[in-house]
Amino acid sequence: MESIDKLKSRISANFDGFSNQVLDALREKAIEQTKAKIALSGKHSADFSQDELESLVKDEEEKIKTRFKNTLGLGLIAFLGLS
């Protein structure tokens, strides 16, 4: 029984590490896209407060997640031959 608990904790630790890596990569991508949008608008990041920047990055994260979900869903439908 103890070995099962150890195995569970190792799997959980590895999953948490992987999950954090994915979230960090998502955050970095959102920051890059936010910087690009700010540059295209002709403004500088200094023109925004920290809260405004955080809100912009959060919005970009949500857009990335939505695009990923839509792409994943369409890929699954295509894979199953339901399109």
C-alpha positions in Angstrom: 0.0 0.0 0.0 2.9 2.4 0.8 4.4 1.9 -2.7 1.1 2.9 -4.3 1.0 6.0 -2.3 4.6 6.8 -3.3 3.8 6.2 -6.9 0.8 8.5 -6.7 2.8 11.2 -5.2 5.6 10.9 -7.8 3.0 11.1 -10.6 1.3 14.0 -9.0 4.6 15.9 -8.6 5.5 15.3 -12.2 2.0 16.4 -13.4 2.2 19.5 -11.3 5.6 20.3 -12.8 4.4 19.8 -16.4 1.2 21.8 -15.7 3.3 24.7 -14.4 5.5 24.5 -17.5 2.5 24.7 -19.8 1.0 27.6 -17.8 4.3 29.5 -17.9 4.6 29.0 -21.6 1.0 30.2 -22.1 1.8 33.3 -20.0 4.9 34.1 -22.0 3.1 33.8 -25.3 0.3 36.1 -23.9 2.9 38.6 -22.8 4.6 38.5 -26.3 1.2 39.0 -28.0 0.3 41.9 -25.6 3.6 43.6 -26.3 3.0 43.3 -30.0 -0.5 44.7 -29.8 0.8 47.6 -27.7 3.5 48.3 -30.2 1.1 48.2 -33.1 -1.2 50.7 -31.4 1.7 53.2 -31.2 1.9 53.2 -27.5 4.4 52.0 -24.9 4.0 49.7 -22.0 4.8 52.6 -19.7 1.5 54.3 -20.9 -0.4 51.6 -19.0 -0.7 50.9 -15.3 0.3 47.6 -13.9 -3.3 46.6 -13.5 -4.1 47.5 -17.1 -1.2 45.4 -18.3 -2.2 42.5 -16.2 -5.7 42.7 -17.6 -4.4 42.9 -21.2 -2.2 39.8 -20.6 -5.1 37.9 -19.0 -7.3 38.7 -22.0 -4.6 37.4 -24.3 -4.3 34.2 -22.2 -8.0 33.6 -22.6 -7.9 34.1 -26.3 -5.0 31.6 -26.6 -6.9 29.1 -24.6 -10.0 29.5 -26.7 -8.1 29.1 -29.9 -6.4 26.0 -28.6 -9.7 24.5 -27.5 -11.3 25.2 -30.9 -8.3 23.8 -32.8 -8.2 20.7 -30.6 -12.0 20.2 -31.0 -11.8 20.5 -34.8 -8.8 18.2 -34.9 -10.7 15.6 -32.9 -13.7 15.8 -35.2 -11.5 15.5 -38.2 -9.7 12.5 -36.6 -12.9 10.8 -35.9 -14.2 11.5 -39.4 -17.2 13.5 -38.3 -16.6 16.6 -40.2 
